[in-house]
Amino acid sequence: MTKKKFILLYLIFCLFTSLAFAQHQTPAKLYPQLFDAVQMQQVYSDGKTFVDATPTRPVAVILKDYRQQKNQPGFNLNAFVKANFKAPVESGTPYKSNVSAGIRKHIDTLWNVLQRVADTAKGTTLIPLPHDYIVPGGRFREIYYWDSYFTMLGLEEAKRFKLIESMVDNFAYLIDKNGHIPNGNRTYYLTRSQPPFFSLMVQLLARHKGNSVFKKHLPQLLKEYAYWMQGAANLKAGTAAMHVIRMPNGSLLNRYWDASTQPREESYREDVLTARETSQPKDEFYRNIRAAAESGWDFSSRWLADGKSLATIQTTNFAAVDLNCLLYNLENVIAQAYKTSNKPRLATEFTTKAAKRKKAIDKYCWDAKGGCYKDYNWKLKSTSPQVTIATAFPLFTGIANSAQAGKVAALIKNKFIQPGGIAATLKSTGQQWDQPNGWAPLQYVSVMGLRNYKHYNIAKDAADRWITLNINVFKQTGKLLEKYDIQHADATAGGGEYPLQDGFGWTNGVLLKLMNSYQYK
């Protein structure tokens, strides 16, 4: 090869590399000064709007014009942004519900309203997916990881098995493409995942398509496991790396974590302002905020050092009980997939990993005095003082023994069950994953966990309260919501960084599943 040809090929390679890299750039990196100005000056009331917007001209041209115009007299940032970006349209609008047709008809119609076809979008932060999927609704215009499992529960009841398979295939695609399933299919979500429900999705699909599903998705199950366990091999006792913690006795547990130490782009202003109140180094604070977003519980007293102030968030200090229960399930599903693939030695390897994790959860997360499971603070070497409904996850995944399950069931009955369902925590802080709010995924996990250990009466009582609340709100408003006030019958759920959202994928799925389980008409 001549030197000129080599140089030409090298330049072509650099061009394609830079183009591919640009496609994965987030707004904060693509238009840094402009991004900061737009978010801090609240050009849009919701910070997620700008990161989902589509530039209407080449980014380089927009930036050049911005730098030239921003300091000129009379420059209007709002007008500049509106002239150069197209804001996204909310999911689900302009759909109008028909209350008189009933809640089952409403849910069945919503599957079509919330369904998206395989993506062809370019020039946005959306990561295109090859198959159809369901979005949650409202401001959530993309697929979300843990939401989707609870949505699939409803799709299963609706016998929409092809759509379930499409969504599982999308998640397998994301694992193959990125090494993990991101929080959602947006570039600004790539630095983190969400509670790992992929193994449960595979189990759900296998119920209808057979064990071949385990064999098909074994490569992705292994890749997801590698993502959560990265860095484990060289960890010393009492230290952590990325998602993994080496416990004092040498066992391994996991924590929520995010690869970035910058403000979340979709909540940039909120993070920057709260960071001014924290005593933590900024990079630690942003990592803790992001890790809480990965947990799905964003935000909750569960993660707060003082139990009330977001500035004291310390998510990465905890071996999280729900996360470890889900990884226990992942280990067992990998073992099952190896058995299906006639690889018994490798199956035994993962069965052993699951047994070790179960033992570690019991040692570090079980609070015998409180009769519940708690997150374990690996830095303080003690369980968290916060009692949360994450205590139901060991029942959901079959880790608890009967005595432990009995104590958790009593705690749920005496402390967590409210007039409208099961609470996330026992505290009221103004954060959306605290009282008085109730959330569909936590209802399902708790009810199924109680049923697993034959606490049928408590499970039915909780389910009845949640179903009744959902139906009553629907009759009053024509909506199924992201979350509910489970303490006050006529109140609207609050807290969080954005207005209450209508749709709503996981609410629809859990409600339909519970209604069918308890034979509601």
C-alpha positions as CSV (number, residue, x, y, z in Angstrom):
1,M,0.0,0.0,0.0
2,T,1.3,3.4,-0.9
3,K,1.8,6.1,1.7
4,K,-0.9,8.3,0.0
5,K,-3.5,5.4,0.1
6,F,-2.6,4.7,3.7
7,I,-3.2,8.4,4.6
8,L,-6.4,8.4,2.7
9,L,-7.7,5.3,4.4
10,Y,-6.7,6.6,7.8
11,L,-8.5,9.9,7.2
12,I,-11.7,8.0,6.1
13,F,-11.4,5.9,9.2
14,C,-11.1,9.0,11.4
15,L,-14.1,10.6,9.7
16,F,-16.4,7.6,10.2
17,T,-15.1,7.2,13.8
18,S,-15.9,10.8,14.6
19,L,-19.3,10.5,13.0
20,A,-20.1,7.4,15.0
21,F,-18.8,9.1,18.2
22,A,-20.9,12.2,17.5
23,Q,-24.0,10.0,17.3
24,H,-23.4,8.9,20.9
25,Q,-22.6,12.4,22.2
26,T,-25.0,13.7,24.7
27,P,-26.4,17.3,24.5
28,A,-24.1,18.5,27.3
29,K,-21.1,17.5,25.2
30,L,-22.5,18.5,21.8
31,Y,-23.4,22.1,22.8
32,P,-21.7,22.7,26.2
33,Q,-22.2,26.4,26.8
34,L,-25.6,26.5,25.1
35,F,-26.7,23.5,27.1
36,D,-25.8,25.0,30.4
37,A,-27.6,28.3,29.5
38,V,-30.8,26.5,28.3
39,Q,-31.0,24.3,31.4
40,M,-30.1,26.8,34.0
41,Q,-32.3,29.5,32.6
42,Q,-35.2,27.1,32.2
43,V,-36.0,27.7,28.6
44,Y,-38.2,24.6,29.1
45,S,-39.9,24.0,32.4
46,D,-38.9,20.4,32.3
47,G,-35.2,19.8,31.8
48,K,-35.9,16.6,29.9
49,T,-37.5,18.5,27.0
50,F,-34.2,20.0,25.7
51,V,-32.2,16.8,25.9
52,D,-35.0,15.1,23.8
53,A,-35.3,18.0,21.3
54,T,-34.1,17.7,17.7
55,P,-31.7,20.2,16.3
56,T,-33.1,21.7,13.0
57,R,-29.8,22.7,11.6
58,P,-26.3,21.2,11.8
59,V,-24.9,21.4,15.4
60,A,-21.7,23.1,14.3
61,V,-23.8,25.9,12.6
62,I,-26.0,26.3,15.7
63,L,-23.0,26.6,18.0
64,K,-21.3,29.1,15.7
65,D,-24.4,31.3,15.6
66,Y,-24.8,31.0,19.3
67,R,-21.3,32.1,20.1
68,Q,-21.6,35.1,17.7
69,Q,-25.0,36.2,19.0
70,K,-25.1,35.4,22.7
71,N,-23.4,38.6,23.8
72,Q,-25.2,40.9,21.4
73,P,-27.7,43.4,22.7
74,G,-31.2,42.1,22.7
75,F,-30.2,38.4,22.3
76,N,-33.2,36.2,23.3
77,L,-32.1,32.7,24.3
78,N,-35.7,31.4,24.3
79,A,-36.2,32.6,20.7
80,F,-32.8,31.2,19.6
81,V,-33.6,27.8,21.0
82,K,-37.1,27.6,19.5
83,A,-35.7,28.6,16.2
84,N,-33.0,25.9,16.2
85,F,-34.5,23.0,18.0
86,K,-37.8,21.1,17.6
87,A,-39.3,20.1,21.0
88,P,-40.6,16.6,21.4
89,V,-44.3,15.7,21.6
90,E,-45.5,14.0,24.7
91,S,-46.4,10.3,24.4
92,G,-50.0,9.5,24.6
93,T,-51.4,12.8,23.5
94,P,-53.9,13.7,22.2
95,Y,-55.6,10.5,23.4
96,K,-58.9,11.0,25.3
97,S,-60.1,8.2,27.4
98,N,-63.7,6.8,27.5
99,V,-64.5,6.2,31.2
100,S,-67.9,4.7,30.4
101,A,-66.2,1.8,28.5
102,G,-64.5,0.6,31.6
103,I,-61.0,0.2,32.9
104,R,-60.2,-3.0,31.0
105,K,-61.1,-1.4,27.7
106,H,-59.0,1.6,28.7
107,I,-56.0,-0.5,29.4
108,D,-56.4,-2.5,26.2
109,T,-56.6,0.7,24.1
110,L,-53.6,2.2,25.9
111,W,-51.3,-0.6,24.7
112,N,-51.9,0.8,21.2
113,V,-51.5,4.4,22.3
114,L,-48.2,3.7,24.1
115,Q,-46.8,1.3,21.5
116,R,-43.9,2.5,19.3
117,V,-42.7,0.9,16.1
118,A,-39.1,0.1,15.4
119,D,-37.1,3.3,15.4
120,T,-35.7,5.1,12.4
121,A,-35.0,8.4,14.2
122,K,-31.8,10.2,13.5
123,G,-30.3,13.4,14.8
124,T,-31.7,13.0,18.4
125,T,-30.6,11.5,21.6
126,L,-32.8,8.5,21.0
127,I,-31.0,5.2,20.5
128,P,-32.9,3.4,17.8
129,L,-34.4,0.0,18.6
130,P,-35.0,-2.7,16.0
131,H,-38.4,-3.9,17.3
132,D,-41.7,-2.5,18.6
133,Y,-42.0,-1.5,22.2
134,I,-44.1,0.2,24.9
135,V,-43.2,3.6,26.4
136,P,-44.5,4.5,29.9
137,G,-46.3,7.7,28.7
138,G,-46.2,11.5,29.3
139,R,-42.6,12.9,29.3
140,F,-41.2,9.3,29.1
141,R,-41.0,9.0,25.3
142,E,-38.6,6.1,25.2
143,I,-38.3,2.5,26.6
144,Y,-37.4,2.2,30.3
145,Y,-35.6,-0.9,31.6
146,W,-37.4,-1.9,34.9
147,D,-40.7,-0.3,33.9
148,S,-40.9,-2.7,31.0
149,Y,-41.0,-5.8,33.1
150,F,-44.1,-4.6,34.8
151,T,-45.6,-3.5,31.5
152,M,-45.0,-7.0,30.2
153,L,-47.1,-8.5,33.0
154,G,-50.1,-6.7,31.5
155,L,-49.1,-7.6,28.0
156,E,-49.0,-11.2,29.1
157,E,-52.5,-10.9,30.5
158,A,-53.6,-9.3,27.2
159,K,-52.0,-12.2,25.3
160,R,-49.8,-9.8,23.4
161,F,-46.9,-12.3,23.3
162,K,-45.3,-11.0,20.1
163,L,-44.9,-7.6,21.6
164,I,-43.3,-9.1,24.7
165,E,-40.9,-11.0,22.5
166,S,-40.1,-7.8,20.6
167,M,-39.3,-6.0,23.8
168,V,-37.1,-8.8,25.1
169,D,-35.3,-8.8,21.8
170,N,-34.8,-5.0,22.1
171,F,-33.2,-5.4,25.5
172,A,-31.0,-8.2,24.1
173,Y,-30.0,-5.8,21.3
174,L,-29.1,-3.1,23.8
175,I,-27.0,-5.5,25.8
176,D,-25.1,-6.6,22.7
177,K,-24.7,-3.0,21.5
178,N,-23.7,-1.4,24.9
179,G,-22.7,-4.2,27.2
180,H,-25.7,-3.5,29.4
181,I,-29.3,-2.3,29.3
182,P,-29.2,1.5,29.8
183,N,-31.7,3.3,32.1
184,G,-33.6,4.1,28.8
185,N,-32.8,4.2,25.1
186,R,-31.3,7.7,25.2
187,T,-27.6,8.6,24.9
188,Y,-27.7,10.5,28.2
189,Y,-28.8,7.3,29.9
190,L,-25.8,5.2,28.7
191,T,-23.7,5.6,31.9
192,R,-26.1,3.6,34.0
193,S,-28.6,0.8,34.0
194,Q,-31.7,0.1,36.2
195,P,-32.8,-2.7,38.5
196,P,-31.8,-5.8,36.4
197,F,-35.2,-7.4,35.5
198,F,-34.0,-8.9,32.2
199,S,-33.7,-12.4,33.7
200,L,-37.3,-12.1,34.8
201,M,-38.4,-11.0,31.4
202,V,-36.7,-14.0,29.9
203,Q,-38.5,-16.2,32.4
204,L,-41.8,-14.6,31.5
205,L,-41.3,-15.2,27.8
206,A,-40.1,-18.7,28.4
207,R,-43.5,-19.5,30.0
208,H,-45.0,-19.1,26.6
209,K,-42.3,-20.1,24.2
210,G,-40.5,-22.8,26.2
211,N,-37.0,-23.3,27.4
212,S,-35.4,-22.5,24.1
213,V,-35.7,-18.8,25.2
214,F,-33.1,-19.4,28.0
215,K,-30.7,-20.9,25.5
216,K,-31.3,-18.1,23.0
217,H,-30.6,-15.3,25.5
218,L,-27.8,-17.0,27.5
219,P,-25.2,-14.7,25.8
220,Q,-27.0,-11.6,26.8
221,L,-27.7,-12.9,30.4
222,L,-24.0,-13.5,30.7
223,K,-23.1,-10.0,29.3
224,E,-25.5,-8.3,31.7
225,Y,-24.0,-10.3,34.6
226,A,-20.5,-9.3,33.5
227,Y,-21.6,-5.6,33.5
228,W,-22.8,-5.8,37.1
229,M,-19.8,-7.8,38.3
230,Q,-17.1,-5.8,36.5
231,G,-14.1,-5.2,38.8
232,A,-14.9,-8.0,41.2
233,A,-11.8,-10.1,40.6
234,N,-9.2,-7.9,42.2
235,L,-11.3,-6.4,45.0
236,K,-10.0,-6.6,48.5
237,A,-12.3,-7.1,51.5
238,G,-14.0,-3.9,52.6
239,T,-13.6,-2.1,49.2
240,A,-15.8,-1.4,46.2
241,A,-15.3,-0.9,42.5
242,M,-18.1,0.2,40.2
243,H,-21.2,-1.9,41.0
244,V,-19.4,-4.5,43.2
245,I,-18.5,-4.6,46.9
246,R,-16.2,-7.1,48.5
247,M,-17.7,-7.6,51.9
248,P,-15.6,-8.0,55.1
249,N,-15.9,-11.8,55.0
250,G,-14.8,-11.9,51.3
251,S,-18.3,-12.4,49.8
252,L,-19.6,-10.3,47.0
253,L,-22.6,-8.0,47.0
254,N,-23.6,-5.2,44.6
255,R,-24.6,-1.5,44.8
256,Y,-26.1,1.0,42.4
257,W,-23.5,3.1,40.6
258,D,-23.1,5.3,37.6
259,A,-20.1,5.8,35.4
260,S,-20.5,9.6,35.3
261,T,-19.7,12.2,37.9
262,Q,-21.5,15.0,36.1
263,P,-25.1,16.4,36.7
264,R,-27.8,14.3,35.1
265,E,-28.5,16.1,31.8
266,E,-32.3,15.5,32.0
267,S,-32.3,17.1,35.5
268,Y,-29.3,19.3,35.1
269,R,-30.5,22.4,36.9
270,E,-31.9,20.5,39.8
271,D,-28.6,18.7,40.3
272,V,-26.5,21.8,40.0
273,L,-28.6,23.7,42.5
274,T,-28.7,20.8,45.1
275,A,-25.0,20.3,44.7
276,R,-24.5,23.8,46.2
277,E,-26.1,22.5,49.4
278,T,-24.0,19.4,49.9
279,S,-20.9,18.9,51.9
280,Q,-19.7,16.1,49.6
281,P,-17.2,16.6,46.8
282,K,-19.2,17.5,43.7
283,D,-18.2,14.4,41.8
284,E,-19.3,12.1,44.7
285,F,-22.6,13.9,45.0
286,Y,-23.4,13.6,41.3
287,R,-22.4,10.0,41.3
288,N,-24.8,9.3,44.3
289,I,-27.6,11.2,42.6
290,R,-27.1,9.2,39.4
291,A,-26.8,5.9,41.3
292,A,-30.2,6.6,42.9
293,A,-31.6,7.2,39.4
294,E,-30.2,3.8,38.5
295,S,-32.1,2.2,41.4
296,G,-35.4,3.6,40.1
297,W,-36.0,5.1,43.6
298,D,-35.2,8.7,42.6
299,F,-35.5,9.9,45.2
300,S,-36.2,8.5,48.6
301,S,-35.2,8.7,52.3
302,R,-33.8,5.3,51.6
303,W,-30.6,6.9,50.2
304,L,-30.2,9.9,52.5
305,A,-27.7,10.0,55.3
306,D,-29.9,12.2,57.5
307,G,-33.2,10.6,56.2
308,K,-34.6,13.8,54.9
309,S,-32.2,16.0,52.8
310,L,-31.2,15.2,49.2
311,A,-27.9,17.0,49.8
312,T,-26.9,14.0,52.1
313,I,-27.5,11.3,49.5
314,Q,-25.2,8.4,49.8
315,T,-26.5,5.7,47.4
316,T,-23.1,4.2,46.5
317,N,-22.5,3.4,50.2
318,F,-25.2,0.7,50.2
319,A,-25.3,-2.9,49.2
320,A,-28.9,-2.6,48.1
321,V,-31.2,-5.5,49.0
322,D,-33.4,-5.3,46.0
323,L,-30.5,-5.2,43.6
324,N,-28.9,-8.2,45.1
325,C,-32.1,-10.2,45.0
326,L,-32.5,-9.5,41.3
327,L,-28.8,-10.5,40.7
328,Y,-29.5,-13.7,42.7
329,N,-32.3,-14.4,40.2
330,L,-30.0,-13.6,37.3
331,E,-27.5,-16.1,38.6
332,N,-30.2,-18.8,38.9
333,V,-31.5,-18.0,35.4
334,I,-28.0,-18.3,33.9
335,A,-27.7,-21.7,35.6
336,Q,-31.0,-22.7,34.1
337,A,-29.9,-21.5,30.7
338,Y,-26.7,-23.6,31.0
339,K,-28.8,-26.7,32.0
340,T,-31.0,-26.1,28.9
341,S,-27.8,-25.9,26.9
342,N,-26.5,-29.2,28.3
343,K,-23.6,-27.6,30.2
344,P,-24.1,-28.9,33.8
345,R,-20.6,-27.8,35.0
346,L,-21.3,-24.2,34.2
347,A,-24.8,-24.5,35.5
348,T,-23.4,-25.6,38.9
349,E,-20.9,-22.7,38.8
350,F,-23.8,-20.2,38.7
351,T,-26.0,-22.1,41.2
352,T,-23.0,-21.9,43.6
353,K,-22.7,-18.1,42.9
354,A,-26.4,-17.7,43.7
355,A,-26.1,-19.7,46.9
356,K,-23.2,-17.6,48.1
357,R,-25.1,-14.4,47.3
358,K,-28.1,-15.7,49.3
359,K,-25.9,-16.4,52.3
360,A,-24.3,-12.9,52.0
361,I,-27.8,-11.2,51.8
362,D,-28.8,-13.1,54.9
363,K,-25.6,-12.2,56.8
364,Y,-25.5,-8.5,55.9
365,C,-29.0,-7.4,55.0
366,W,-31.2,-9.3,57.4
367,D,-32.0,-7.3,60.6
368,A,-33.2,-9.9,63.1
369,K,-34.2,-7.3,65.6
370,G,-36.3,-5.3,63.2
371,G,-37.6,-8.4,61.5
372,C,-36.8,-7.0,58.0
373,Y,-34.2,-6.8,55.3
374,K,-32.3,-3.6,54.9
375,D,-29.6,-2.1,52.7
376,Y,-26.1,-2.6,54.2
377,N,-23.8,0.4,54.5
378,W,-20.5,-1.1,53.6
379,K,-18.5,2.0,54.7
380,L,-20.1,2.1,58.2
381,K,-20.3,-1.7,58.4
382,S,-23.9,-1.6,59.5
383,T,-27.4,-1.9,58.1
384,S,-29.2,1.3,57.2
385,P,-31.5,2.8,59.8
386,Q,-34.1,3.3,57.0
387,V,-36.9,0.7,56.8
388,T,-38.3,0.3,53.2
389,I,-40.5,-2.0,51.2
390,A,-37.3,-3.3,49.5
391,T,-37.6,-5.8,52.4
392,A,-40.2,-7.6,50.2
393,F,-37.7,-8.4,47.5
394,P,-36.2,-11.5,49.3
395,L,-39.7,-12.9,49.4
396,F,-40.3,-12.0,45.8
397,T,-37.2,-13.9,44.7
398,G,-37.4,-16.7,47.2
399,I,-34.4,-15.9,49.3
400,A,-36.1,-15.6,52.7
401,N,-36.8,-18.6,55.0
402,S,-40.4,-19.1,56.3
403,A,-39.6,-17.4,59.7
404,Q,-38.0,-14.4,58.0
405,A,-41.0,-14.1,55.6
406,G,-43.4,-14.3,58.5
407,K,-41.7,-11.3,60.2
408,V,-41.6,-9.3,57.0
409,A,-45.3,-10.1,56.4
410,A,-46.2,-8.8,59.8
411,L,-44.2,-5.7,59.2
412,I,-46.0,-5.0,55.9
413,K,-49.4,-5.6,57.6
414,N,-48.7,-3.4,60.6
415,K,-46.6,-0.6,59.1
416,F,-46.6,-0.5,55.3
417,I,-50.2,-1.1,54.2
418,Q,-52.1,2.1,53.8
419,P,-55.7,2.8,52.7
420,G,-54.7,2.7,49.1
421,G,-51.9,0.1,49.0
422,I,-48.4,-0.5,50.2
423,A,-46.0,2.4,51.0
424,A,-42.4,2.6,49.7
425,T,-41.1,3.8,53.0
426,L,-42.3,4.9,56.5
427,K,-41.1,8.5,56.1
428,S,-42.7,11.6,54.5
429,T,-39.9,13.8,53.1
430,G,-41.4,15.4,50.0
431,Q,-39.4,12.9,47.8
432,Q,-41.6,10.9,45.5
433,W,-40.4,7.5,46.7
434,D,-41.5,8.2,50.2
435,Q,-44.9,8.5,51.9
436,P,-47.7,9.2,50.9
437,N,-46.9,7.8,47.5
438,G,-47.5,4.2,46.3
439,W,-46.0,2.7,43.1
440,A,-47.2,-0.1,40.9
441,P,-43.9,-2.1,40.8
442,L,-43.6,-2.2,44.6
443,Q,-47.2,-3.3,45.0
444,Y,-46.6,-6.3,42.6
445,V,-43.3,-7.3,44.2
446,S,-44.8,-7.2,47.7
447,V,-48.1,-9.0,46.8
448,M,-46.3,-11.7,44.9
449,G,-43.6,-12.0,47.7
450,L,-46.4,-12.5,50.3
451,R,-48.1,-15.1,48.1
452,N,-44.9,-17.0,47.6
453,Y,-44.8,-17.7,51.4
454,K,-48.6,-18.3,51.7
455,H,-49.5,-15.0,53.4
456,Y,-52.5,-14.9,51.2
457,N,-54.8,-12.7,53.3
458,I,-52.2,-9.9,53.7
459,A,-51.5,-10.1,50.0
460,K,-55.1,-9.9,49.0
461,D,-55.8,-7.0,51.4
462,A,-53.0,-5.0,49.9
463,A,-54.0,-5.8,46.3
464,D,-57.6,-5.0,46.9
465,R,-56.7,-1.6,48.3
466,W,-54.4,-0.8,45.3
467,I,-56.9,-2.0,42.7
468,T,-59.7,0.0,44.3
469,L,-57.6,3.2,44.4
470,N,-56.6,2.8,40.7
471,I,-60.2,2.2,39.6
472,N,-61.6,5.1,41.7
473,V,-59.0,7.5,40.3
474,F,-59.8,6.3,36.8
475,K,-63.5,6.9,37.2
476,Q,-62.8,10.4,38.5
477,T,-60.2,11.4,36.0
478,G,-60.1,8.9,33.1
479,K,-56.4,8.3,33.8
480,L,-54.0,5.7,35.1
481,L,-51.1,7.4,36.7
482,E,-47.4,6.9,37.3
483,K,-47.9,6.9,41.1
484,Y,-50.7,7.5,43.7
485,D,-51.3,9.0,47.0
486,I,-52.2,5.9,49.0
487,Q,-52.9,7.7,52.3
488,H,-55.5,10.3,51.2
489,A,-58.3,9.2,49.0
490,D,-58.9,12.6,47.3
491,A,-55.3,13.8,47.1
492,T,-53.0,13.7,44.1
493,A,-49.5,12.2,44.4
494,G,-46.7,14.7,44.5
495,G,-42.9,15.0,45.0
496,G,-40.3,14.5,42.4
497,E,-38.8,16.7,39.8
498,Y,-41.6,16.8,37.3
499,P,-45.5,16.9,37.2
500,L,-47.5,13.7,37.7
501,Q,-47.5,11.6,34.5
502,D,-50.4,9.9,32.8
503,G,-50.2,6.7,30.8
504,F,-48.9,4.7,32.5
505,G,-47.1,1.5,31.4
506,W,-46.3,-0.2,34.7
507,T,-49.5,0.9,36.3
508,N,-51.5,-0.6,33.5
509,G,-49.5,-3.8,33.6
510,V,-49.6,-4.4,37.3
511,L,-53.3,-3.4,37.6
512,L,-54.4,-5.8,34.9
513,K,-52.2,-8.6,36.4
514,L,-53.7,-8.1,39.9
515,M,-57.2,-7.7,38.6
516,N,-57.0,-11.0,36.8
517,S,-55.2,-12.7,39.8
518,Y,-58.0,-11.7,42.1
519,Q,-60.8,-12.2,39.5
520,Y,-62.0,-8.6,39.3
521,K,-64.5,-8.0,36.6
